[in-house]
Amino acid sequence: MADETVPGGESLAALLHEQRRFEPPAAFAAQANAQPGIYEEAAADRLRFWEQQAERLEWGQRWERVLDWELPFAKWFVGGKLNVSVNCVDRHVAAGLGERVAFHWEGEPGDTRTITYADLQRMVCQAANALESLGVRAGDTVAIYMPMLPETVAAMLACARIGAPHTVVFGGFSAEALAGRIQDCDARVVITADGGYRRGAPSGLKPAVDEALQSCPNVRSVLVVRRTGQDVAWQEGRDVWWHDLVERQPTTHEAQLFDAEHPLYIMYTSGTTAKPKGILHTSGGYLTHVSATHRLVFDIKPEQDVFWTAADIGWVTGHSYIVYGPLANGTTSVMYEGTPDTPARDRWWQIVERYKVTILYTAPTTIRTFMKWGEQHLEGHDLSSLRLLGSVGEPINPEAWMWYRRHVGGERCPIVDTWWQTETGGIMISPLPGITATKPGAAMRPLPGISADVVDDQGRSVGNGQGGYLVLTEPWPGMLRGIWGDPERYRQTYWSRFPNWYFAGDGAKRDEDGDIWLLGRVDDVMNVSGHRISTTEVEHALVGHPAVAEAAVVGASDPTTGQAIVAFVTVKGEAADDPSAGAVLVGELRNHVAKEIGPIAKPRQIILTPELPKTRSGKIMRRLLRDVAEHRELGDVTTLMDPTVVNMIGEKLAQTP
Ligand code: WTA
């Protein structure tokens, strides 16, 4: 790979010369859950290692075999039976921990709730009874479109309890996107809220559900939590309030056992085509993976720790490290509904101080935002409870890593940079905080029980100091079991680039010590503020607008969001030549994308241009457009049909705000 730039502006060459090392503090290392030797132990017998992790859960029936592997289809803990919600809630209550706090919940306006494990058990049982009363049976899918509320967790666990796979759709997605997901997995019941609080104001969710359901005739019930008290349209016979139905249910519910491979949830994520993929996760292996990694990577001591994953439940990070991993481990977590600058830019630090958070897990984009706002917002807050920090979602640049360490971690907290994906279910590559001497910006090594490699085009393992593609070379318990309804796409997407390995879609480099640095996506997927968005999906939305002839979308590096969406558009008619019509159209197109996909997919810039750079065979040269968008020297333009086009586009870009 040529010298590239990673978010934050550092170049790869600079990364490889990173000399700083941070040893785990001795006191931390001495008490850590993961002790030296764990790597060797797992390497000696990988399946036995995972079996030991599975033994930490409560099974109604033990498995017969740890793994059945018929590439690319895996079954873990074959023949085993368990109930995921019992593992996350009931067993802790049965062990006498009912009064332990599961969630310190804080709403954006400042309202708070304390949910103990006993409270959560009652909520989950009531919700499970309610879903059954709506006719939901094992195997039926349920869509959840919610703000960050305790009810959101209860809804997910209630689904798990009755064996109904949930699909949680992030509240920032549009009605259109919600409808597509409901249709794809054929959900018949939707759980939502009137709205949630964002940036100091109520923000509606129910209207988007109403709009989505116009194209989802199979949905028969909508269960609505009252959160904001906003006026909502109501369809009698279909819509039912949570407080009317759920809160009247019995607070006990007998849970059935389900097979280890019973579907737990579907999470839609962007791929390289316009249609998002429904990533399927199942029960026993997934819960084993997320609880084990939560315990080892975050060094969880459930009696003492207050854990905060500051992410939305609508993403996989929320599923694995707000809900399933922490609850399986009996952890006390913080859950916060809103944005970090409401009402002021020290909101997070107030929360850390108030609940004495010990472990904070967030994304580099947020850290860079805090850097931009300045460290004065942290000053005056007592952050001394923190003992460990985590990062996820995109490569963390050394500058942000050092800032995180210094200003949030007070130079004393180890940082774990955790690489994983929706597809992997849980963390795959990360330091272990009591063992690893960390390097600012490196995810370091595959976890015990995980096998990964960096390979070249031909699938040859690269040496130290070399870059290539990240692959996972052995199945792992939390791995996706497929793409909902599309086994062929599963094979094609992940298992065809290299015949025997999982292709992650990320570039990576091994440094001189053999440690792994992640470099970002190598496919058409952008990473904007830690959210995966496909270039094709945005292009598809743009060309759906009547004024657009053609669109090419690239992810350009951005100092705060990692990547930003830049769209090059050729338009029909006059708009291209008339600057005032052009400006109006650009505004319209940005809103159009927000409507089709969601506000997170709004391009930072839309450049109207009479032509796009194409090869002689008519392929749009996105690589060149990325160079243009990042104001880089252009690479090889000789294969272009008309090399003058790029210069013209560059000039257009310079004129575009
Ligand atoms: C990127 C989020 C570098 C990567 C859990 C991956 C990372 C995609 C890291 C998955 C990290 C995630 N360092 N890159 N620590 N963590 N990524 O599915 O490109 O939303 O393929 O899962 O985010 O994003 P997803």
Boltz pocket constraint, residues with backbone or C-beta under 6 A from the ligand:
constraints:
  - pocket:
      binder: B
      contacts: [[A, 269], [A, 315], [A, 316], [A, 317], [A, 391], [A, 392], [A, 393], [A, 394], [A, 395], [A, 396], [A, 417], [A, 418], [A, 419], [A, 420], [A, 421], [A, 422], [A, 423], [A, 429], [A, 443], [A, 504], [A, 505], [A, 506], [A, 518], [A, 519], [A, 520], [A, 521], [A, 527], [A, 530], [A, 531], [A, 532]]
      max_distance: 6.0
